[in-house]
Amino acid sequence: MGPRRSGGRPRFFARRRVCSFCVGKVKRIDYKNFDMLRTYVSDRSKMDARRKTGTCAKHQRLLATAIKRARFLALLPASPTHFTIGARPSR
């Protein structure tokens, strides 16, 4: 056990996040809906962790598969420097 807190502020307890897919009763995550998938990918083109997004384990696995499929079809960027033909690179 750590040192005892005497007085002062009470400890901060973060509110548990609820899985948005469970709330919406989503059975399948569509890899073609890249606007939705983009919210679960960081600015460095990495998948966000469950801690950050609040998804449950089941939907995080489905989400990971959908993101990988979208990357394979070039709907989502595979790296932060990836850009499509005709589009301007972001600096």
Residue pairs with C-beta under 8 A, 6 or more apart in sequence:
5 11
17 53
17 54
18 54
19 54
19 55
19 56
19 59
20 54
20 55
21 29
21 55
21 56
21 59
21 62
21 63
22 56
22 59
26 59
28 62
29 37
29 59
29 62
29 63
29 65
29 66
30 36
30 66
31 37
31 65
31 66
31 67
31 69
31 70
31 73
31 75
32 70
32 75
34 70
34 75
34 76
37 63
37 66
37 67
37 70
37 75
37 76
38 76
40 47
40 48
40 53
40 55
40 63
40 67
41 47
41 48
41 67
41 76
42 48
43 80
44 80
45 76
45 77
45 78
45 79
45 80
45 82
47 63
47 64
47 67
50 56
50 57
50 60
53 60
55 63
67 76
70 76
71 77
71 78
74 84
77 83
81 89
83 89
83 90
